[in-house]
Amino acid sequence: MKAGFVSLGCAKNLVDTEVMLGIMQEHGIELTANPADAEILIVNTCAFILSAKEESITTVLNLAEYKSNGRCRSLIVAGCLGQLYGRELLDEMPEVDAIVGTGAWNRIMEAIEETLSGRRVALIGEREIIYNAKTPRIRTTPDYSAYVKIAEGCNNRCAFCSIPLIRGKQISRPIEDIKAEVEQLASQGVKEINLIAQDTTAYGVDLYGKAKLVELLRELVTVDKIRWIRILYAYPRRFTDELIDLIAAEPKICSYVDLPLQHASNKILKLMNRLDSRESIEALLKKIRERIPDVTIRSTFIVGFPGETDEDFSELKTFLQTQRLDKVGIFTYSREENTPAYDLPDQISEEVMQERYHDLMSAQSLISQEINESLEGRELEVLIENRDEGVPEVVAGRSCRDAPEVDGLVYIENDGRSKAGDIVRVKVLAGFVYDLAAERID
């Protein structure tokens, strides 16, 4: 029995995909990259914003063609879209044989067995569920890099966000379980650990009664063979002095701070139900820069949130031009059903949102290029990822400044000896908007 799997959305969703793949393999199912050969086709969907939902539905419909043109006998929709819409999605998409929600990934074999027997099922389950170190898992990331999900769900109630509706309340994994997984990964050759959750700085609050990210990190840095530990999705409210000092002092923890700030206007932040103010954000950024040498700061922002005036947008743009963050992702507001922002007055037109998006992207591109140009002549450690097939003497990798998939690359010229997974020292030759050109010096 062969199965094909498509994983959409974020790294948190990818981890769910990997554990479902592990469960399937344990039950003797062979995985194939060719959907035409698969008797089972599964799409792990994203439903965070409208464009993600559209991509998910399009992917499912495209794979449905293999029910008539291939060997497919079971088409399964897993993940966020199924969790959000459940049986309704099954009723509206006759091509689909089963729904497996985010709270039912551990029932993937049940879905397969039911559908191969000719029954259509919707398995939704409890949303508060997370894997552990003993859960079977097939990593789809490179051998040297892995994501480790330290918590599931979210207790924040941002007005624009549907994640709590999909993933439920936060549930954290015990420190000893996470450490056991990292030790397993290290034994398999993993050098880079990327810690993920919806809010990593809230890790442990549900389990221990208070945030325990610092205690977790102190355990993980003791794991041999792990070279880099990166913290992603860290909310500013719980970014403590203790965490700042640990990042500054511990060489294994990347000096990379990922803060999803979302806006800089106090009015819009309040409407978003964010607990930060522009003043508190600026004070935190100042503190981080003063105490973490050569820190890289990444953030995300939303333009076009209901009620955002030209003055609010101008305040956001001024904030970016003043703060000069290293890496920035910008999104237009997506109006999601059952979120508090859905019914807010003064919804912004798509035309205005697009104008603001391109304006902000243009401004940030200049900042990012200037920052990367300022790195020229600097030395960096780079984790090699691949060799350019068209130009074999050029290899590409990432420094601690670059998270996988979302940030740029470092292209190393005239390097015929580096291979994927090596960590090498380079000198930066040129900086561009997203990427760097460098030469190997070790």
Secondary structure, 3 states (H helix, E strand, C coil): CEEEEEECCCHHHHHHHHHHHHHHHHCCCEECCCHHHCCEEEEEECCCCHHHHHHHHHHHHHHHCHHHHCCCCEEEEEEHHHHHHCHHHHHHCCCCCEEEEHHHHHHHHHHHHHHHCCCCEEECCCCCCCCCCCCCCCCCCCCCEEEEECEECCCCCCCCCCHHHHHCCCEECCHHHHHHHHHHHHHCCCCEEEEECCCHHHCCHHHHCCCCHHHHHHHHCCCCCCCEEEECCCCHHHCCHHHHHHHHHCCCECCEEECCCECCCHHHHHHCCCCCCHHHHHHHHHHHHHHCCCCEEEEEEEECCCCCCHHHHHHHHHHHHHHCCCEEEEEECCCCCCCHHHHCCCCCCHHHHHHHHHHHHHHHHHHHHHHHHCCCCCEEEEEEEEECCCCCCCEEEEECCCCCCCCCCEEEECCCCCCCCCEEEEEEEEECCCCEEEEECC
